[in-house]
Amino acid sequence: MFQAPTLWGLVPLIIFVVLAFRNRHPVVAISIAIIVGAIMSGDNLVGVGSSIRNGLSSFLGYIGLIIMAGAGLGKIAEKTGAAKNLVRFIMVKIKINTPTKAIIGTMVCSALLSGLLGTLAGANAVLAPVIIPIVAAAGLSPSVVAIIFQGAGTTGLFLGPFTPPMVTLMELTGLSYQQILIFASIPLAVVVWTVTFFYTKKVLAKTLKENAYTAEDLIDIDKGDEGLTEKEIEKKRKISTQATWAFLVTLLGLIVYGVLTEGGSTFAIVIILVTSITTGIAGRLSLNELVETFFEGAKPLVWLFFQFVLFTPFIYYIEKLGGFEALANLLMPLVDSGGNKALLNMITILGVAGIPGSSVAQMTILNEMFLGVVSGVGIPMTVWLMVLLVGSQMTEYLYPVGDTLGAMGIARSKDLKNMIIFGIVATVAALLLVFVFTLIMV
């Protein structure tokens, strides 16, 4: 119905963005966008079904599976006590007894668990019941804990070698894990960690007066042992210790193996599944219990898997209409007049401010929209990498949705104001990083 390439091909993308910002469910938003794209391109229902089938075998569909599996692993680590032991070791063994130590300890725990489990909300949900009694006694407020859960936790996702964002970056850019760390992940993590630390220090005293943890939050982290004999408690802890070692040895061993053999994105699912099995068995779960626990953790993210599968037909119809090609043609004069630095900065701002959704989906959309232009003007992948990472990760900081509200709920905080201010400060700092990075590298 429309002659490609045409800017009208971006209508499905605009519809998706508008519906997402109006708080429509992501699956609803993308489904409507697909229908509009199919109508505009003159496709029939059989064509739509075929594109959805292609989505099941696409890279994004695979990432959706990884995310669900990661949540399943997180549930097994929680049930066997492995996650709790990791947190207890960091928070108790090093004697968290001052606010500064509590801030740093919580940041380390949140980033570590997010990087190991591959999920922000899942990691923080496991972390919160163990960590809150400790940090509350050390003098932290719910507002501060919520900021840390989002700020430090997110860094774990783009530092971990086989988390969904890292796997996506390796796939889209063709760069190695080490290259991504050096040219993007570590610099951005340093910026976000710095902002998180100093902002929490700044607001701690005030938020502690306005909204402190209650006496109910200062419970013993070993609750759940009530009614058990000393022998039963000892047996329970012995089993959880074995599960912890199984979790760590398997996960870290497979990660090292994957990095050394350049296993890449395809090895991620093997790491998750094997670690789930060894942790569950070491934690004395029967095979039925292991499988049921795994799916219990994965179940809340089934909708995300569907969204990722639907992203393939969504992008297909935009490309079929020539939307991305028309946009590239429109941008070329701007590149000629403003240069590569201006182009990269503009794309980063567009990604942060204008494309909502999961970070993996945002990376893919940004890459599809602008890779042709970026490659055409000779911008290296090591620079494009930083744009993809910042342009996809910082949206959840700029807008108080998703991860922001989730971190608040898990931390038992109602302080949305400081979350918004923190998000804006972190976003500005990340954009400044891109501006400086492009100034030096381009």
HUNOR-V785174 format. One record per helix or strand. SS is the DSSP state (hx for helix, st for strand). FROM is the first residue (numbers start at 0). TO is the last residue. If there is no record, write none. Layout:
BEGIN
ss=SS from=FROM to=TO
ss=SS from=FROM to=TO
END
This chain:
BEGIN
ss=hx from=6 to=20
ss=hx from=25 to=40
ss=hx from=44 to=55
ss=hx from=58 to=79
ss=hx from=81 to=92
ss=hx from=98 to=116
ss=hx from=119 to=137
ss=hx from=141 to=158
ss=hx from=163 to=172
ss=hx from=176 to=209
ss=hx from=214 to=216
ss=hx from=229 to=259
ss=hx from=263 to=281
ss=hx from=286 to=298
ss=hx from=301 to=319
ss=hx from=322 to=353
ss=hx from=358 to=375
ss=hx from=380 to=392
ss=hx from=394 to=397
ss=hx from=402 to=410
ss=hx from=415 to=440
END
